[in-house]
Amino acid sequence: MKNMKDDILSELLCSEGYVSGQALCEKYGVSRTAIWKVINALKEEGYGISSVNNRGYKITKLPDKLKEFVVKSMLTTERFGRKLDVLDEVDSTNNYCKKMAEEGAVEGYTVATMKQVAGRGRRGRVWETPDDTNIAFSLLLRPELVPNDASMITLLAALSVVSAVEELTGKTAQIKWPNDVIIGGRKVCGILTELSLELSAINYVVVGIGINVTNETMPEDIKDHASSILMETGVRVDKSELLGRILIHFEKYYDRFLVDKDLSGFKEMYENHLVNMNKTVRIIEGGMERTGVALGISERGALVVKFDTGVEQITGGEVSVRGIYGYV
Ligand code: BTN
């Protein structure tokens, strides 16, 4: 039943119109009742299926869950998501992805979940992934790059999220340098990139992405600066589709980056989405705070800031940029 169910689901998902019940019976050599049982099982999993006499069955709604099968059926990538694990629960997808990398997983390996119990954010912060409303996933990369170049990958990941969110909601998403995705002035996505080095060369890179997708409220203490795609756009984006679209965009952007070895091909797109663009930003570096105006990014992904003392390129590390979240 499981394989036939998956096959029928795949057929329904791939078909633009109705799939005839009779054709399914003939294809699988089973009775009408067997097909009807499969359709009911899919409905119980949350699929909306319309059935029309003489025409057959058609999917009208996807379940509000991350489904490996749905992600896979929409992927047009060559590497990213081709080996995909969707877990019911995990400590952190970055930890899991690293473990898989150590065991020899290939570039493009992806692990995703809707529930992390020990999700990690940048600078040792905790990243909450409450059950069912968020997606958290990590991608494994094995680029031939020097370690200093790897920070640019995080900017590409942010661009991929922005592209997918805009495509699926029709609303504008922005980036707070270097990689927080912002909608309506609030953060909906965070990215944590971790490197494994061997003799000062990159062994592998794990790009971890957490997105608040269908949360309807936010905890009091963070609601001024954090939100979800649903809360900001009113669109209940399908989580599997969102993951699939991000993987498709990421592979496209990453492949171009591997040729260019810099962000020259993305500077304009990134700056068009940069929430800090031409805005006052506070740069906090080693306990010192300076105020300037963000002019854009360099081809290596640094934030270009005009201070009274001149123009400087701000790179990652211990720098934090505060310019939104109630400050601008
Ligand atoms: C941040 O903005 O502080 C970065 C948050 C990164 C969270 C993601 S969720 C998937 C992956 N697994 C983790 O434990 N963290 C990252």
Residues whose N, C-alpha, C, O or C-beta is under 5 A from the ligand:
A	BS01	BTN	S92 T93 N94 A118 G119 R120 G121 R122 W127 A136 F137 G190 I191 L192 G208 I209 G210
